[in-house]
């Protein structure tokens, strides 16, 4: 293995410390001993004077690299994201704290049951949230804090999320939907909510929403 400081890579055949053939994605310095003094890598003059270990390497002038297939690239990206998250079952982990206000416009007190909500990215469930049962007085509102956990992100969705973050300046669009049962006197109702959110992930762990559009529904 070759020690590059933060990482170790398999060396090329014949290289000191080599552990065998270099795997795809390996990058080493090219042999530029035959290049002109004022064009160390042969890039300016185009003389192709630099040399790589063999023809399986791509010659970029100063550097030689072993090419990666598309499949190998994404497999490596999945492993990298898995290391960042520290969780083999999901490639992204994120905890959000949201403030929710429950309003009861009726002249009778209401009892809200446990609410269950899903966090979705482009239709794929990636997390959950729950609200605890709560009593709400007549014609009043009450606030509660809700912990949202994003911890079920498959590899393909993680790559889509990463691309969105790169394209939008760390903005991530999520959908939260769910239901909450409630009882007002003898009447039982189910409250539904659907919120389109955009989160500024550069502010994490603080939850900063740059978009919040919610729709509500009620059923008996």
GROMACS elastic network, one bead per residue, 0.5 to 0.9 nm:
[ bonds ]
;  ai    aj funct       b0    kb
    1     8     6  0.60586   500
    1     9     6  0.54015   500
    1    11     6  0.55877   500
    1    16     6  0.87928   500
    1    17     6  0.55682   500
    1    18     6  0.52997   500
    1    19     6  0.51351   500
    1    20     6  0.83246   500
    2     7     6  0.85127   500
    2     8     6  0.53826   500
    2     9     6  0.51415   500
    2    10     6  0.58583   500
    2    11     6  0.55551   500
    2    15     6  0.88087   500
    2    16     6  0.79873   500
    2    17     6  0.59319   500
    2    18     6  0.65749   500
    2    19     6  0.81646   500
    3     6     6  0.78321   500
    3     7     6  0.64278   500
    3     9     6  0.67279   500
    3    10     6  0.89127   500
    3    17     6  0.87116   500
    4     7     6  0.53712   500
    4     8     6  0.56162   500
    4     9     6  0.73404   500
    5     8     6  0.72333   500
    9    18     6  0.89180   500
    9    19     6  0.88185   500
    9    22     6  0.77817   500
    9    23     6  0.83920   500
    9    26     6  0.71809   500
   10    17     6  0.84829   500
   10    18     6  0.61709   500
   10    19     6  0.55467   500
   10    20     6  0.66688   500
   10    21     6  0.70498   500
   10    22     6  0.52348   500
   10    23     6  0.68796   500
   10    26     6  0.78132   500
   11    14     6  0.82422   500
   11    15     6  0.61174   500
   11    16     6  0.76772   500
   11    17     6  0.67515   500
   11    19     6  0.58473   500
   11    20     6  0.64095   500
   11    21     6  0.66525   500
   11    22     6  0.54096   500
   11    23     6  0.86115   500
   11    26     6  0.83589   500
   11    28     6  0.86836   500
   12    15     6  0.54773   500
   12    16     6  0.85959   500
   12    18     6  0.59157   500
   12    19     6  0.77499   500
   12    20     6  0.64069   500
   12    21     6  0.53046   500
   12    22     6  0.50439   500
   12    23     6  0.88463   500
   12    26     6  0.89619   500
   12    28     6  0.85815   500
   12    53     6  0.74273   500
   13    16     6  0.86439   500
   13    18     6  0.63162   500
   13    19     6  0.79160   500
   13    20     6  0.57881   500
   13    21     6  0.56447   500
   13    22     6  0.75906   500
   13    53     6  0.79904   500
   14    17     6  0.85910   500
   14    18     6  0.67411   500
   14    20     6  0.85056   500
   15    18     6  0.52356   500
   15    19     6  0.88189   500
   16    19     6  0.89709   500
   18    21     6  0.78890   500
   18    22     6  0.84747   500
   19    22     6  0.81620   500
   20    23     6  0.89736   500
   22    25     6  0.83979   500
   22    26     6  0.62569   500
   22    27     6  0.89725   500
   22    66     6  0.75253   500
   23    26     6  0.60010   500
   23    66     6  0.70263   500
   24    27     6  0.89070   500
   24    65     6  0.79478   500
   24    67     6  0.55785   500
   24    68     6  0.52786   500
   24    69     6  0.81821   500
   24    72     6  0.79244   500
   25    65     6  0.64260   500
   25    66     6  0.51211   500
   25    67     6  0.58037   500
   25    68     6  0.55653   500
   25    72     6  0.87699   500
   25    73     6  0.83204   500
   26    64     6  0.83076   500
   26    65     6  0.55748   500
   26    66     6  0.53800   500
   26    67     6  0.80548   500
   27    63     6  0.67585   500
   27    64     6  0.56831   500
   27    66     6  0.66403   500
   28    52     6  0.86737   500
   28    62     6  0.88730   500
   28    63     6  0.57593   500
   28    64     6  0.53459   500
   28    65     6  0.64128   500
   28    66     6  0.89971   500
   29    32     6  0.85406   500
   29    52     6  0.82504   500
   29    61     6  0.89399   500
   29    62     6  0.60936   500
   29    64     6  0.59640   500
   29    65     6  0.86725   500
   30    41     6  0.82216   500
   30    50     6  0.59901   500
   30    51     6  0.56119   500
   30    52     6  0.54240   500
   30    53     6  0.80463   500
   30    59     6  0.76145   500
   30    60     6  0.83596   500
   30    61     6  0.69896   500
   30    62     6  0.53782   500
   30    64     6  0.54681   500
   31    34     6  0.78307   500
   31    35     6  0.88890   500
   31    41     6  0.87143   500
   31    49     6  0.85826   500
   31    50     6  0.54245   500
   31    52     6  0.64603   500
   31    53     6  0.84173   500
   31    62     6  0.79209   500
   31    63     6  0.84948   500
   31    64     6  0.89954   500
   32    35     6  0.53674   500
   32    36     6  0.87298   500
   32    40     6  0.64359   500
   32    41     6  0.58753   500
   32    42     6  0.80383   500
   32    49     6  0.66477   500
   32    51     6  0.66029   500
   32    61     6  0.83170   500
   32    62     6  0.71964   500
   33    36     6  0.83981   500
   33    40     6  0.81759   500
   33    41     6  0.89761   500
   33    49     6  0.81978   500
   33    50     6  0.73960   500
   33    51     6  0.87795   500
   34    40     6  0.86603   500
   34    49     6  0.57414   500
   34    50     6  0.67920   500
   34    51     6  0.86326   500
   35    38     6  0.84341   500
   35    39     6  0.65349   500
   35    40     6  0.54240   500
   35    41     6  0.61554   500
   35    42     6  0.58563   500
   35    47     6  0.80909   500
   35    48     6  0.82147   500
   35    49     6  0.51164   500
   35    50     6  0.64817   500
   36    39     6  0.51459   500
   36    40     6  0.58332   500
   36    41     6  0.80229   500
   36    42     6  0.71596   500
   36    49     6  0.82795   500
   37    40     6  0.56715   500
   38    42     6  0.89521   500
   39    42     6  0.52683   500
   39    43     6  0.67910   500
   39    44     6  0.62896   500
   39    45     6  0.70839   500
   40    43     6  0.79240   500
   40    49     6  0.88522   500
   40    50     6  0.84900   500
   40    61     6  0.88382   500
   40    62     6  0.77815   500
   41    44     6  0.80501   500
   41    46     6  0.89984   500
   41    48     6  0.79882   500
   41    49     6  0.70388   500
   41    50     6  0.59670   500
   41    60     6  0.88227   500
   41    61     6  0.50781   500
   41    63     6  0.85823   500
   42    45     6  0.57283   500
   42    46     6  0.54751   500
   42    47     6  0.54778   500
   42    48     6  0.55505   500
   42    49     6  0.55694   500
   42    50     6  0.65712   500
   42    61     6  0.63752   500
   42    62     6  0.80944   500
   43    46     6  0.51068   500
   43    47     6  0.73909   500
   43    48     6  0.73794   500
   43    49     6  0.88276   500
   43    60     6  0.86498   500
   43    61     6  0.60454   500
   43    62     6  0.82335   500
   44    47     6  0.82582   500
   45    48     6  0.82843   500
   46    49     6  0.81292   500
   47    50     6  0.85651   500
   48    51     6  0.80064   500
   48    59     6  0.89712   500
   48    61     6  0.74022   500
   49    61     6  0.81828   500
   50    59     6  0.77811   500
   50    60     6  0.88151   500
   50    61     6  0.59854   500
   50    62     6  0.70383   500
   50    63     6  0.86420   500
   51    54     6  0.82252   500
   51    59     6  0.73093   500
   51    61     6  0.81805   500
   51    62     6  0.89955   500
   51    64     6  0.81717   500
   52    55     6  0.73618   500
   52    56     6  0.87686   500
   52    57     6  0.63903   500
   52    58     6  0.76950   500
   52    59     6  0.63617   500
   52    63     6  0.81012   500
   52    64     6  0.58124   500
   52    65     6  0.85588   500
   53    56     6  0.81801   500
   53    57     6  0.70710   500
   53    64     6  0.81897   500
   54    57     6  0.60543   500
   55    58     6  0.74772   500
   55    59     6  0.88806   500
   56    65     6  0.88226   500
   56    66     6  0.68047   500
   56    67     6  0.81048   500
   57    64     6  0.60102   500
   57    65     6  0.54270   500
   57    67     6  0.69277   500
   58    63     6  0.84361   500
   58    64     6  0.55493   500
   58    65     6  0.52302   500
   58    66     6  0.61917   500
   58    67     6  0.66853   500
   59    62     6  0.78198   500
   59    63     6  0.63843   500
   59    65     6  0.68356   500
   60    63     6  0.52498   500
   60    64     6  0.58748   500
   60    65     6  0.76861   500
   61    64     6  0.73653   500
   68    71     6  0.80144   500
   68    72     6  0.58877   500
   68    73     6  0.60386   500
   69    72     6  0.51270   500
   69    73     6  0.61868   500
   69    74     6  0.88080   500
   70    73     6  0.50939   500
   70    74     6  0.63769   500
   70    75     6  0.85828   500
   71    74     6  0.54219   500
   71    75     6  0.61190   500
   71    76     6  0.86155   500
   72    75     6  0.50519   500
   72    76     6  0.61357   500
   72    77     6  0.85913   500
   73    76     6  0.52012   500
   73    77     6  0.62144   500
   73    78     6  0.87268   500
   74    78     6  0.60699   500
   74    79     6  0.85431   500
   74   159     6  0.88810   500
   75    78     6  0.51856   500
   75    79     6  0.63780   500
   75    80     6  0.87395   500
   76    79     6  0.51118   500
   76    80     6  0.61918   500
   76    81     6  0.86944   500
   77    80     6  0.50064   500
   77    81     6  0.61578   500
   77    82     6  0.84240   500
   77   159     6  0.85101   500
   78    81     6  0.52306   500
   78    82     6  0.60338   500
   78    83     6  0.86669   500
   78    91     6  0.72476   500
   78   155     6  0.61944   500
   78   156     6  0.87894   500
   78   158     6  0.85683   500
   78   159     6  0.83240   500
   79    83     6  0.62726   500
   79    84     6  0.87685   500
   79    88     6  0.88446   500
   79    91     6  0.85805   500
   80    83     6  0.51772   500
   80    84     6  0.64366   500
   80    85     6  0.88498   500
   80    91     6  0.89148   500
   81    84     6  0.50154   500
   81    85     6  0.62561   500
   81    86     6  0.84871   500
   81    91     6  0.55443   500
   81    92     6  0.73509   500
   81   155     6  0.86449   500
   81   158     6  0.83609   500
   82    85     6  0.52229   500
   82    86     6  0.59240   500
   82    87     6  0.60452   500
   82    88     6  0.58887   500
   82    89     6  0.83218   500
   82    90     6  0.71134   500
   82    92     6  0.76785   500
   82   155     6  0.89807   500
   83    86     6  0.50814   500
   83    87     6  0.73014   500
   83    88     6  0.80936   500
   83    91     6  0.82706   500
   84    87     6  0.82371   500
   84    91     6  0.78742   500
   84    92     6  0.81255   500
   85    88     6  0.80492   500
   85    90     6  0.75336   500
   85    91     6  0.58566   500
   85    92     6  0.56497   500
   85    93     6  0.60498   500
   86    90     6  0.86709   500
   86    91     6  0.81876   500
   86    92     6  0.89253   500
   86    93     6  0.87211   500
   87    90     6  0.57301   500
   87    91     6  0.67799   500
   87    92     6  0.81792   500
   87    93     6  0.81671   500
   87   151     6  0.89324   500
   88    91     6  0.70522   500
   89   151     6  0.84746   500
   89   152     6  0.73671   500
   89   153     6  0.81116   500
   89   154     6  0.78143   500
   90    93     6  0.71742   500
   90   151     6  0.60916   500
   90   152     6  0.53320   500
   90   154     6  0.58275   500
   90   155     6  0.75007   500
   90   158     6  0.86763   500
   91   151     6  0.80590   500
   91   152     6  0.79047   500
   91   153     6  0.57769   500
   91   154     6  0.63657   500
   91   155     6  0.61849   500
   91   157     6  0.89566   500
   91   158     6  0.62726   500
   92   150     6  0.74476   500
   92   151     6  0.63588   500
   92   152     6  0.75528   500
   92   153     6  0.58199   500
   92   154     6  0.82675   500
   92   155     6  0.88197   500
   92   158     6  0.65690   500
   93   149     6  0.77302   500
   93   150     6  0.55362   500
   93   152     6  0.78194   500
   93   153     6  0.78413   500
   94   148     6  0.82944   500
   94   149     6  0.62137   500
   94   150     6  0.50043   500
   94   151     6  0.67248   500
   94   204     6  0.88399   500
   94   205     6  0.84855   500
   95   147     6  0.71469   500
   95   148     6  0.57583   500
   95   150     6  0.61626   500
   95   151     6  0.84862   500
   95   204     6  0.89097   500
   95   205     6  0.75487   500
   96   146     6  0.82885   500
   96   147     6  0.60317   500
   96   149     6  0.65440   500
   96   150     6  0.81156   500
   96   204     6  0.83787   500
   96   205     6  0.73052   500
   96   206     6  0.76345   500
   96   207     6  0.60826   500
   97   145     6  0.67592   500
   97   146     6  0.57930   500
   97   148     6  0.61054   500
   97   149     6  0.88772   500
   97   205     6  0.88334   500
   97   206     6  0.78995   500
   97   207     6  0.64442   500
   98   144     6  0.85155   500
   98   145     6  0.58373   500
   98   146     6  0.51499   500
   98   147     6  0.65002   500
   98   148     6  0.72272   500
   98   207     6  0.73541   500
   99   143     6  0.69412   500
   99   144     6  0.59520   500
   99   146     6  0.61699   500
   99   147     6  0.89754   500
  100   142     6  0.84191   500
  100   143     6  0.56568   500
  100   144     6  0.53959   500
  100   145     6  0.62248   500
  100   146     6  0.69452   500
  101   141     6  0.66764   500
  101   142     6  0.56725   500
  101   144     6  0.64539   500
  101   145     6  0.88713   500
  102   112     6  0.88343   500
  102   136     6  0.77067   500
  102   140     6  0.85915   500
  102   141     6  0.54544   500
  102   142     6  0.53139   500
  102   143     6  0.62167   500
  102   144     6  0.79968   500
  103   136     6  0.75053   500
  103   139     6  0.76319   500
  103   140     6  0.60695   500
  103   142     6  0.65444   500
  103   143     6  0.87771   500
  104   107     6  0.83339   500
  104   108     6  0.84034   500
  104   109     6  0.75229   500
  104   110     6  0.69221   500
  104   136     6  0.65211   500
  104   137     6  0.70663   500
  104   138     6  0.61609   500
  104   139     6  0.54110   500
  104   140     6  0.55974   500
  104   141     6  0.60578   500
  104   142     6  0.87227   500
  105   108     6  0.85815   500
  105   138     6  0.67480   500
  105   140     6  0.67235   500
  105   141     6  0.82907   500
  106   109     6  0.72580   500
  106   110     6  0.82535   500
  106   137     6  0.88257   500
  106   138     6  0.56706   500
  106   139     6  0.55394   500
  106   140     6  0.85581   500
  106   184     6  0.81893   500
  107   137     6  0.85844   500
  107   139     6  0.59806   500
  108   137     6  0.71371   500
  108   139     6  0.76937   500
  108   184     6  0.65355   500
  108   185     6  0.67762   500
  109   135     6  0.75111   500
  109   136     6  0.58222   500
  109   139     6  0.79022   500
  109   140     6  0.87440   500
  109   183     6  0.87314   500
  109   184     6  0.63364   500
  109   185     6  0.73658   500
  110   134     6  0.85255   500
  110   135     6  0.60188   500
  110   136     6  0.51773   500
  110   137     6  0.63189   500
  110   138     6  0.71099   500
  110   182     6  0.68079   500
  110   183     6  0.55972   500
  110   185     6  0.70995   500
  111   133     6  0.73980   500
  111   134     6  0.60329   500
  111   136     6  0.62244   500
  111   137     6  0.86464   500
  111   181     6  0.85859   500
  111   182     6  0.55024   500
  111   183     6  0.51624   500
  111   184     6  0.66002   500
  111   185     6  0.87680   500
  112   115     6  0.81276   500
  112   132     6  0.83847   500
  112   133     6  0.54333   500
  112   134     6  0.50995   500
  112   135     6  0.61362   500
  112   136     6  0.74517   500
  112   180     6  0.70601   500
  112   181     6  0.59990   500
  112   183     6  0.64635   500
  112   184     6  0.87905   500
  113   131     6  0.81900   500
  113   132     6  0.69782   500
  113   134     6  0.65950   500
  113   135     6  0.87243   500
  113   180     6  0.63905   500
  113   181     6  0.51901   500
  113   182     6  0.56271   500
  113   183     6  0.80477   500
  114   130     6  0.68603   500
  114   131     6  0.54650   500
  114   134     6  0.80193   500
  114   179     6  0.89776   500
  114   180     6  0.63658   500
  114   181     6  0.70057   500
  114   182     6  0.88149   500
  115   129     6  0.81859   500
  115   130     6  0.53711   500
  115   132     6  0.68537   500
  115   133     6  0.76451   500
  115   178     6  0.73375   500
  115   179     6  0.58007   500
  115   181     6  0.67984   500
  116   128     6  0.75275   500
  116   129     6  0.61337   500
  116   131     6  0.67750   500
  116   177     6  0.86159   500
  116   178     6  0.56869   500
  116   179     6  0.59248   500
  116   180     6  0.66447   500
  117   127     6  0.86625   500
  117   128     6  0.57244   500
  117   129     6  0.50678   500
  117   130     6  0.60810   500
  117   131     6  0.84657   500
  117   148     6  0.89767   500
  117   176     6  0.66255   500
  117   177     6  0.54596   500
  117   179     6  0.65876   500
  117   180     6  0.85575   500
  117   193     6  0.87162   500
  118   125     6  0.63667   500
  118   126     6  0.76461   500
  118   127     6  0.59575   500
  118   129     6  0.63296   500
  118   130     6  0.88310   500
  118   175     6  0.80818   500
  118   176     6  0.56076   500
  118   177     6  0.55438   500
  118   178     6  0.61322   500
  119   124     6  0.83089   500
  119   125     6  0.57429   500
  119   126     6  0.57552   500
  119   128     6  0.55706   500
  119   129     6  0.74942   500
  119   148     6  0.80420   500
  119   149     6  0.83260   500
  119   150     6  0.72684   500
  119   174     6  0.68219   500
  119   175     6  0.57890   500
  119   177     6  0.68657   500
  119   178     6  0.89680   500
  120   123     6  0.54775   500
  120   124     6  0.51067   500
  120   126     6  0.54692   500
  120   127     6  0.69604   500
  120   128     6  0.88116   500
  120   174     6  0.58683   500
  120   175     6  0.50240   500
  120   176     6  0.62161   500
  120   177     6  0.81120   500
  121   124     6  0.52165   500
  121   125     6  0.65537   500
  121   126     6  0.67179   500
  121   157     6  0.77468   500
  121   161     6  0.81187   500
  121   173     6  0.71795   500
  121   174     6  0.52423   500
  121   175     6  0.63313   500
  121   176     6  0.89876   500
  122   125     6  0.85737   500
  122   157     6  0.86857   500
  122   173     6  0.84528   500
  122   174     6  0.74864   500
  122   175     6  0.77404   500
  123   175     6  0.79751   500
  124   153     6  0.86200   500
  124   157     6  0.79724   500
  125   128     6  0.80613   500
  125   152     6  0.74527   500
  125   153     6  0.80707   500
  126   149     6  0.86288   500
  126   150     6  0.57109   500
  126   151     6  0.62874   500
  126   153     6  0.51802   500
  126   154     6  0.81705   500
  126   157     6  0.88686   500
  127   148     6  0.73149   500
  127   149     6  0.54392   500
  127   151     6  0.56199   500
  127   152     6  0.58156   500
  127   153     6  0.79677   500
  128   147     6  0.88590   500
  128   148     6  0.61095   500
  128   149     6  0.56667   500
  128   150     6  0.67082   500
  128   151     6  0.84234   500
  128   176     6  0.87483   500
  129   146     6  0.70347   500
  129   147     6  0.61905   500
  129   149     6  0.63848   500
  129   150     6  0.88680   500
  129   176     6  0.89152   500
  129   178     6  0.89966   500
  130   146     6  0.68793   500
  130   147     6  0.73315   500
  130   148     6  0.76733   500
  131   134     6  0.85020   500
  131   144     6  0.81470   500
  131   145     6  0.81697   500
  131   146     6  0.61308   500
  131   147     6  0.82817   500
  131   180     6  0.83519   500
  132   144     6  0.87677   500
  132   146     6  0.86036   500
  134   142     6  0.87072   500
  134   144     6  0.89090   500
  135   142     6  0.86176   500
  136   139     6  0.85054   500
  136   140     6  0.67125   500
  136   141     6  0.66706   500
  136   142     6  0.65821   500
  137   140     6  0.55450   500
  137   141     6  0.75228   500
  137   142     6  0.85885   500
  138   141     6  0.85642   500
  149   152     6  0.89578   500
  150   153     6  0.75142   500
  153   156     6  0.83274   500
  153   157     6  0.62604   500
  153   158     6  0.60487   500
  154   157     6  0.55127   500
  154   158     6  0.61471   500
  154   159     6  0.88373   500
  155   158     6  0.50509   500
  155   159     6  0.63378   500
  155   160     6  0.87920   500
  156   159     6  0.52799   500
  156   160     6  0.64624   500
  156   161     6  0.88078   500
  157   160     6  0.50111   500
  157   161     6  0.61728   500
  157   162     6  0.85653   500
  158   161     6  0.50510   500
  158   162     6  0.61147   500
  158   163     6  0.86378   500
  159   163     6  0.61839   500
  159   164     6  0.86524   500
  160   163     6  0.51505   500
  160   164     6  0.62874   500
  160   165     6  0.87310   500
  161   164     6  0.51110   500
  161   165     6  0.62480   500
  161   166     6  0.87183   500
  161   172     6  0.71710   500
  161   173     6  0.87278   500
  162   165     6  0.51417   500
  162   166     6  0.63227   500
  162   167     6  0.86975   500
  162   170     6  0.89113   500
  162   172     6  0.89805   500
  163   166     6  0.51331   500
  163   167     6  0.61412   500
  163   168     6  0.85505   500
  164   167     6  0.50608   500
  164   168     6  0.58627   500
  164   169     6  0.82469   500
  164   170     6  0.76957   500
  164   171     6  0.73107   500
  164   172     6  0.66715   500
  164   173     6  0.84689   500
  165   168     6  0.53500   500
  165   169     6  0.57979   500
  165   171     6  0.55384   500
  165   172     6  0.60957   500
  165   201     6  0.82795   500
  166   169     6  0.58016   500
  166   170     6  0.63660   500
  166   171     6  0.84550   500
  167   170     6  0.78598   500
  167   171     6  0.84971   500
  168   171     6  0.53984   500
  168   172     6  0.77768   500
  169   172     6  0.88996   500
  169   200     6  0.84249   500
  169   202     6  0.85698   500
  170   199     6  0.81807   500
  170   200     6  0.59157   500
  170   201     6  0.54580   500
  170   202     6  0.58842   500
  171   198     6  0.63928   500
  171   199     6  0.55800   500
  171   201     6  0.61285   500
  171   202     6  0.80024   500
  171   210     6  0.82001   500
  172   197     6  0.82028   500
  172   198     6  0.54166   500
  172   199     6  0.51869   500
  172   200     6  0.66182   500
  172   201     6  0.68994   500
  173   196     6  0.73612   500
  173   197     6  0.57029   500
  173   199     6  0.64292   500
  173   211     6  0.86064   500
  174   195     6  0.83567   500
  174   196     6  0.61771   500
  174   197     6  0.52379   500
  174   198     6  0.61863   500
  174   199     6  0.77591   500
  175   194     6  0.71961   500
  175   195     6  0.57413   500
  175   197     6  0.60353   500
  175   198     6  0.86668   500
  176   193     6  0.79002   500
  176   194     6  0.57656   500
  176   195     6  0.51788   500
  176   196     6  0.66607   500
  176   197     6  0.76164   500
  177   192     6  0.75139   500
  177   193     6  0.54797   500
  177   195     6  0.62928   500
  177   196     6  0.88062   500
  178   191     6  0.84776   500
  178   192     6  0.58287   500
  178   193     6  0.56753   500
  178   194     6  0.68028   500
  179   190     6  0.65931   500
  179   191     6  0.55250   500
  179   193     6  0.64005   500
  180   189     6  0.86061   500
  180   190     6  0.57535   500
  180   191     6  0.51084   500
  180   192     6  0.64388   500
  180   193     6  0.84243   500
  181   188     6  0.74008   500
  181   189     6  0.59915   500
  181   191     6  0.61278   500
  181   192     6  0.87529   500
  182   187     6  0.84809   500
  182   188     6  0.58631   500
  182   189     6  0.53658   500
  182   190     6  0.60836   500
  182   191     6  0.73454   500
  183   186     6  0.68487   500
  183   187     6  0.56736   500
  183   189     6  0.61949   500
  183   190     6  0.86401   500
  184   187     6  0.52179   500
  184   188     6  0.63683   500
  184   189     6  0.78979   500
  185   188     6  0.79901   500
  187   220     6  0.77526   500
  188   219     6  0.87840   500
  188   220     6  0.61341   500
  189   218     6  0.67763   500
  189   219     6  0.55465   500
  190   217     6  0.82729   500
  190   218     6  0.57184   500
  190   219     6  0.52042   500
  190   220     6  0.62282   500
  191   216     6  0.71828   500
  191   217     6  0.58315   500
  191   219     6  0.66151   500
  191   220     6  0.89443   500
  192   215     6  0.82657   500
  192   216     6  0.55714   500
  192   218     6  0.61162   500
  192   219     6  0.81956   500
  193   214     6  0.68530   500
  193   215     6  0.57612   500
  193   217     6  0.64337   500
  193   218     6  0.89554   500
  194   213     6  0.83154   500
  194   214     6  0.55201   500
  194   215     6  0.52976   500
  194   216     6  0.65627   500
  194   217     6  0.87553   500
  195   212     6  0.66982   500
  195   213     6  0.54591   500
  195   215     6  0.63803   500
  195   216     6  0.87564   500
  196   211     6  0.73928   500
  196   212     6  0.58868   500
  196   213     6  0.52142   500
  196   214     6  0.63369   500
  196   215     6  0.88896   500
  197   209     6  0.68369   500
  197   210     6  0.75819   500
  197   211     6  0.52355   500
  197   213     6  0.66317   500
  197   214     6  0.84797   500
  198   208     6  0.85740   500
  198   209     6  0.56691   500
  198   210     6  0.54247   500
  198   212     6  0.68051   500
  199   202     6  0.87797   500
  199   203     6  0.87358   500
  199   207     6  0.71562   500
  199   208     6  0.58499   500
  199   210     6  0.59107   500
  199   211     6  0.72760   500
  200   203     6  0.59422   500
  200   204     6  0.75921   500
  200   207     6  0.75524   500
  200   208     6  0.55941   500
  200   209     6  0.62274   500
  200   210     6  0.65800   500
  201   204     6  0.53131   500
  201   205     6  0.81066   500
  201   206     6  0.85457   500
  201   207     6  0.78834   500
  201   208     6  0.76924   500
  202   205     6  0.86268   500
  202   206     6  0.89807   500
  202   208     6  0.89316   500
  203   206     6  0.55255   500
  203   207     6  0.68176   500
  203   208     6  0.65047   500
  204   207     6  0.60917   500
  204   208     6  0.77739   500
  209   212     6  0.67042   500
